[in-house]
Amino acid sequence: MTIAPLICVVDDDEAVRTGTESLVRSMGYKVEAFASAREFLQSGKAAESACVVTDVQMPGMNGLELQSALRRDGLATPVIFITAFPDASVRERALGDGASCFLTKPFEIDSLVECIERVIAKT
């Protein structure tokens, strides 16, 4: 019996967070959701996460800073960004720093599913 990978969802928007959490759970993965990047980092779940799905713009620490914090901690955890504020320079920075996907809200559910499945297939 294989253990389902853990996907962590980090988004300050409760509706997006719970919707994404439900989607990931329906895909058969374990999922934990966090309202902020700091909450996620303090949870101790970063090291066991197979993937992080995060918003770019959040109060406090944004998604790009979260990705940088993971790398600083020596974690190569794949990061999938979702944002309602598409900006070419932010997209370039995220992907340049190793993001697996960069999706603009509203996005097609199939796009997120495809990103997650592609990331998990590589782990």
N, C-alpha and C positions, 0 to 999 in steps of 0.2 A: 504494500500500500504506500503510495507516494503522498507526501505532505504538500498541500497546496502552497504555492509561494505567497508571501505577504506583500500586498500592494498598499502603500500609504497615500492617502489623499490629504492635501494641505490646501485649504481654501477658506478665506474669511467669510465668504458668502454661504450662509447655511443651506440655502436651496441647492446651490451648485454642489456643495460638499456632500449633502445627503443623497442627491441624485446620482452623483458619480460613485459614491460608496455603494449604492444599491446596484448600479450597473456592474461594477467590479465583482461584487458578491454573486450576481447572477451568472457571471462568467466562470464561477467555480473557484475563485481565489479567496484567500483570507484577506480581509481589508480592515484597516484602522483609519479613522479620519480625525483630523486636527484642524482647529480654527486658526492656528498661526504657525509660522515657521519655528518660532521659539518653543512653542508647546511640543511640536514634533521632535525637535532636537533634544529637549529635556526628557522626553518619554523613554529614551533608550532603545527605540525601535529602529533607528537609522541603520545600525549595523546588520540587522536581520531583514531589512526591506529588500525585496527583489526589484522594486521600482517605486518611484515617487511621482505622483501626479500632483502638480502644484500650479496655483495661480501665479501670475507674474506680480501683479500689484496687490500688496497687502500692507496693512498698517504695521509699523515696526520693521521687521525684517522682510524684504520682498523675496520673490522666488529666485531671482538671480543671486542674491546674497545667500539664500539657502543652499543653492547649488555650490557656491564657493565654499561655504562652511563644510559641506560634505567632503569636498575635495581636500580642504585643509586638514580634515580629520582622517585623511587617507582612504576615504570610501569612494569607490567608483560606481556607486549606485546610479542606475539609469534614471534620468529625470525627463518627464513629459510635462511641458508647459502648456497651460491654457490661459488665454487672456481675452478680455473684452476691449483692450486698447492696443491693437496691433501697431507696432512701430518697427520699421526695418532695422534700425540700429540695435534695438533690444533683441529682435529675432537673431540677427547676426551674432551678437554677443553670446546669447544663450546657446546657439548651435556651435559657435566657435569654442565655447567652454565645455562642449561635449553633450549637450542636450540630445535626447533621442528623438523628440518630436516637439513641434511648436504649433499649437492649434489656436485658431481665433474663434472666440465665442460669437454667436452660436455656431457650434461645429456639429457635423454629422456624427451621430453616435458610432456609426461604423468606422469613422476615422479614428476615434479614440480606441475602439476595440482592436483595430488593426495595429495601432501603435503599441498597445499593451502586449498583444500576442507576439509581435515581432521582437519586443524587448525580452519577454520571458523565454522565447525560443533561443535567444543568444546566451541565456544564463545557464 
